[in-house]
Amino acid sequence: MLRYAGIAAAVLACGLLVGEEKKEETKEEKKPAPSKSETVDTFHEVAGLELGPGSEHRKLAGQAYDAIKKGDLRTAGELLDKAVDGFKALCTDPKKTYISVASQKEVDAYKKEHPDQDVAWLDWGYLEALQLSAFIASAQKRFKPALLYLEEEEKIAPYAAALHNERGYILNQLGKTKEALAEYEKARAIAERFEASRSDLPIALRGIGFSKIDLGDLDGAQKVFEESLKIDPGNTTAISELKFIEEMKAAKGKKGEGKTAKEKEEEKT
C-alpha cells in the first residue's frame, strides 16, 4: 500500500493553494516564526502494512490522489467521501471500538492498552481517506474543515503520527504554537514506537524545531533539527533552519555586546 504523504505538494503543483506555501523569504525578510508545511511530492511505502477488514475501499484513496494530480479536487473529494462512507458502514456494533491501524501487531498493542474494550480492526485505508481529506483542506488554508477531518480521524486512528503532524502545522498557522508543539511531540512518540509511522518522524522533529523557534528556544530547535538530519540526511528544510538559527544566535550576541553589566543582569530577572 502506498501512503499519500504530500498532498499539499500535489495541490500546489496544480496551482490550487490559497496563499503562499513555501518559504521564499530573503535573509533580510526572514522572521523567527517560519512554521510552514512539509511538502513531499513522492509516494512512500508504509512499513509493515497488512490488509485489514474493509481493504477493498483503500483503492479509492489512490484514485483520489490521481484526481488531485489532474486538478480535479471535486472528484477527489467524492472518492474520499465514498471511501469513508464505506468504512463507516462496517461500524455496525455500538459496543465495539473500531480502530484503523496498519497491522495485527498494532491491534494487539491497542488491546493490551485497553483491555476493557471490545476492539474491531478496520483497514488502514479508513484513516488514509480522512488524512487525505485533511491534507487537501489544509493545503487550501481551509483550516476549520481540516481540523474536523483530523478530529474524526483521531477517533479511529490511535497510532497515526501524520494526523498530529498535520494538526501541529495548522495550529502553528493559527498562532497556537504551544499547542502545535504538543501535537508534534505526540507525532514523534507514535513514529518512534510504530513502524508504519516511522517515516513521519523527521517531519515531527522538524515541526518541533519550527515550534521551538517560534517560542524562542533556539538551542532546543537546533537539537531536534540536527536529530532530524540523522534520519533524513541532506533535508534542505532542516539545513536552512539550522543556518537561520545560527544567524539568530549571532544577531542576538551582537545585540547584547553593547549592553552594560547592569542591563544584562536586569534581563535575567
C-alpha positions as CSV (number, residue, x, y, z in Angstrom):
1,M,0.0,0.0,0.0
2,L,1.3,3.4,-0.9
3,R,0.8,6.2,1.6
4,Y,-0.3,9.6,0.3
5,A,2.1,11.9,2.3
6,G,2.4,15.1,0.4
7,I,-0.9,16.1,-0.8
8,A,-0.1,19.7,-0.2
9,A,2.6,19.4,-2.8
10,A,0.2,17.8,-5.3
11,V,-2.3,20.6,-4.8
12,L,0.5,23.1,-5.0
13,A,1.5,21.7,-8.4
14,C,-2.0,22.2,-9.6
15,G,-1.8,25.9,-8.6
16,L,-4.7,25.4,-6.2
17,L,-3.3,26.6,-3.0
18,V,-4.6,29.7,-1.3
19,G,-1.7,31.8,-0.1
20,E,2.0,31.1,-0.1
21,E,3.0,27.6,0.8
22,K,6.8,27.7,0.5
23,K,9.3,29.7,2.4
24,E,10.7,32.3,-0.1
25,E,12.0,34.9,2.3
26,T,15.3,36.6,1.8
27,K,17.8,36.8,4.7
28,E,16.6,40.3,5.4
29,E,12.9,39.4,5.3
30,K,13.0,36.1,7.2
31,K,11.5,36.3,10.6
32,P,11.7,33.9,13.7
33,A,8.3,32.3,13.0
34,P,8.8,30.3,9.8
35,S,6.4,27.4,10.6
36,K,5.4,26.0,7.3
37,S,4.0,22.8,6.0
38,E,6.2,19.9,4.9
39,T,5.5,19.1,1.3
40,V,6.6,15.9,-0.3
41,D,5.8,15.1,-4.0
42,T,6.5,11.4,-4.0
43,F,4.8,8.3,-2.6
44,H,6.4,6.3,0.1
45,E,5.8,2.8,1.4
46,V,4.1,2.2,4.7
47,A,6.3,-0.3,6.5
48,G,4.7,-3.4,7.9
49,L,1.3,-2.6,6.4
50,E,-1.2,-5.5,6.3
51,L,-4.7,-5.9,4.8
52,G,-7.5,-5.3,7.3
53,P,-11.3,-5.5,7.1
54,G,-12.6,-3.0,4.5
55,S,-9.3,-3.0,2.5
56,E,-11.4,-3.0,-0.7
57,H,-12.1,0.7,0.0
58,R,-8.4,1.5,0.1
59,K,-8.1,1.8,-3.7
60,L,-10.4,4.9,-3.6
61,A,-7.6,6.9,-1.9
62,G,-5.3,6.1,-4.8
63,Q,-8.0,7.2,-7.3
64,A,-8.5,10.4,-5.3
65,Y,-4.7,11.1,-5.5
66,D,-4.8,10.7,-9.2
67,A,-7.7,13.1,-9.4
68,I,-5.8,15.7,-7.3
69,K,-2.8,15.5,-9.7
70,K,-5.2,16.3,-12.5
71,G,-6.5,19.3,-10.5
72,D,-9.9,17.7,-10.1
73,L,-10.5,18.2,-6.3
74,R,-14.2,17.7,-6.7
75,T,-13.8,14.2,-7.9
76,A,-11.1,13.6,-5.3
77,G,-13.5,14.7,-2.5
78,E,-16.3,12.5,-3.8
79,L,-14.0,9.5,-3.9
80,L,-12.8,10.1,-0.4
81,D,-16.3,10.6,0.9
82,K,-17.2,7.3,-0.7
83,A,-14.3,5.6,1.0
84,V,-15.2,7.0,4.4
85,D,-18.8,6.0,4.0
86,G,-17.8,2.5,3.1
87,F,-15.8,2.1,6.3
88,K,-18.5,3.7,8.4
89,A,-20.9,1.1,7.0
90,L,-18.7,-1.6,8.6
91,C,-19.1,0.0,12.1
92,T,-22.4,-1.8,12.9
93,D,-21.9,-2.7,16.6
94,P,-22.1,0.3,19.0
95,K,-20.5,-1.8,21.7
96,K,-17.3,-2.3,19.7
97,T,-14.3,0.1,19.4
98,Y,-13.3,0.3,15.8
99,I,-9.7,1.2,15.1
100,S,-7.9,1.9,11.8
101,V,-4.4,0.6,12.1
102,A,-1.6,-0.8,10.0
103,S,-1.3,-4.4,11.3
104,Q,-2.3,-7.1,13.7
105,K,0.6,-6.0,15.8
106,E,-0.9,-2.6,16.3
107,V,-4.3,-4.2,17.0
108,D,-2.7,-6.3,19.7
109,A,-0.9,-3.3,21.2
110,Y,-4.2,-1.4,21.4
111,K,-6.0,-4.3,23.0
112,K,-3.2,-4.6,25.6
113,E,-3.6,-0.9,26.5
114,H,-7.4,-1.1,26.5
115,P,-8.3,-4.5,28.0
116,D,-11.8,-3.3,28.8
117,Q,-12.7,-2.6,25.2
118,D,-14.1,-4.9,22.5
119,V,-11.8,-3.9,19.7
120,A,-12.5,-4.4,15.9
121,W,-9.8,-3.8,13.3
122,L,-10.5,-1.7,10.2
123,D,-8.1,-1.3,7.3
124,W,-5.5,1.5,7.3
125,G,-7.4,2.9,4.3
126,Y,-10.0,4.4,6.6
127,L,-7.6,6.8,8.3
128,E,-5.9,7.4,4.9
129,A,-9.1,8.7,3.4
130,L,-9.6,11.1,6.3
131,Q,-6.0,12.2,6.4
132,L,-6.0,12.8,2.6
133,S,-9.2,15.0,3.0
134,A,-7.5,16.9,5.8
135,F,-4.3,17.4,3.7
136,I,-6.4,18.9,0.8
137,A,-8.3,21.3,3.1
138,S,-5.1,22.3,4.9
139,A,-3.2,23.0,1.7
140,Q,-6.0,25.3,0.7
141,K,-5.8,27.1,4.0
142,R,-9.3,25.8,5.0
143,F,-8.2,25.0,8.5
144,K,-11.6,24.6,10.2
145,P,-12.7,21.7,8.0
146,A,-9.2,20.2,8.0
147,L,-9.3,20.1,11.8
148,L,-12.7,18.5,11.7
149,Y,-11.3,15.7,9.5
150,L,-8.4,15.2,11.8
151,E,-10.7,15.1,14.8
152,E,-12.8,12.4,13.1
153,E,-9.6,10.5,12.2
154,E,-8.3,10.6,15.8
155,K,-11.4,8.8,17.0
156,I,-10.5,5.7,14.9
157,A,-6.7,6.1,14.4
158,P,-4.8,5.8,17.7
159,Y,-1.4,5.2,16.1
160,A,-1.3,7.7,13.2
161,A,1.6,10.1,13.6
162,A,0.7,12.0,10.4
163,L,-2.6,13.4,11.8
164,H,-0.7,15.0,14.7
165,N,1.9,16.4,12.3
166,E,-0.8,18.0,10.2
167,R,-2.7,19.3,13.3
168,G,0.6,20.8,14.5
169,Y,1.1,22.6,11.2
170,I,-2.4,24.0,11.3
171,L,-2.1,25.2,14.9
172,N,1.2,26.9,14.1
173,Q,-0.5,28.7,11.2
174,L,-3.2,29.8,13.7
175,G,-0.6,31.2,16.1
176,K,-1.2,28.4,18.7
177,T,2.4,27.5,19.0
178,K,2.4,25.7,22.3
179,E,-0.5,23.5,21.2
180,A,1.3,22.8,18.0
181,L,4.4,21.7,19.8
182,A,2.3,19.3,21.9
183,E,0.9,17.8,18.7
184,Y,4.3,17.4,17.1
185,E,5.6,15.7,20.3
186,K,2.7,13.2,20.1
187,A,3.6,12.5,16.5
188,R,7.2,11.9,17.5
189,A,6.2,9.4,20.2
190,I,4.0,7.5,17.8
191,A,6.5,7.5,15.0
192,E,9.3,6.3,17.3
193,R,7.1,3.5,18.5
194,F,5.3,2.2,15.4
195,E,6.9,1.1,12.2
196,A,4.1,2.2,10.0
197,S,4.5,5.8,11.1
198,R,8.3,5.8,11.2
199,S,8.6,7.9,8.1
200,D,6.7,10.7,9.8
201,L,9.4,11.0,12.5
202,P,11.7,13.5,10.7
203,I,8.6,15.6,9.8
204,A,7.6,15.6,13.5
205,L,11.1,16.6,14.6
206,R,11.2,19.5,12.1
207,G,7.8,20.6,13.4
208,I,9.1,20.6,16.9
209,G,12.0,22.6,15.7
210,F,9.8,25.2,14.0
211,S,7.7,25.5,17.1
212,K,10.7,25.9,19.4
213,I,12.0,28.7,17.1
214,D,8.7,30.5,17.4
215,L,8.8,30.0,21.2
216,G,12.4,31.4,21.4
217,D,14.1,28.1,22.3
218,L,16.9,28.2,19.7
219,D,19.0,25.6,21.4
220,G,16.1,23.2,21.6
221,A,15.3,23.8,18.0
222,Q,18.9,23.3,16.9
223,K,19.0,20.0,18.7
224,V,15.9,18.5,17.0
225,F,16.8,19.8,13.6
226,E,20.2,18.1,14.0
227,E,18.4,14.9,15.1
228,S,16.2,15.0,12.1
229,L,19.2,15.1,9.8
230,K,20.4,11.9,11.2
231,I,17.2,10.3,10.0
232,D,16.8,12.3,6.8
233,P,20.3,13.4,5.7
234,G,20.5,16.3,3.4
235,N,17.0,17.6,4.0
236,T,17.1,21.2,2.8
237,T,14.5,22.5,5.2
238,A,16.4,21.3,8.3
239,I,19.7,22.6,6.9
240,S,18.1,26.0,6.1
241,E,16.6,26.2,9.6
242,L,19.9,25.4,11.3
243,K,21.6,28.2,9.3
244,F,18.8,30.5,10.3
245,I,19.3,29.6,14.0
246,E,23.0,30.3,13.8
247,E,22.2,33.7,12.3
248,M,19.7,34.4,15.0
249,K,22.2,33.5,17.7
250,A,24.8,35.6,16.1
251,A,22.5,38.6,15.9
252,K,21.4,38.1,19.5
253,G,25.0,38.0,20.6
254,K,25.8,41.2,18.8
255,K,22.8,42.9,20.2
256,G,24.0,42.1,23.7
257,E,27.5,43.3,23.2
258,G,26.7,46.9,23.7
259,K,24.8,46.5,27.0
260,T,26.1,47.3,30.4
261,A,26.5,44.6,33.0
262,K,23.5,46.1,34.9
263,E,21.3,45.8,31.8
264,K,22.3,42.2,31.2
265,E,21.5,41.4,34.8
266,E,18.1,43.0,34.5
267,E,17.3,40.9,31.5
268,K,17.8,37.7,33.6
269,T,15.3,38.8,36.2
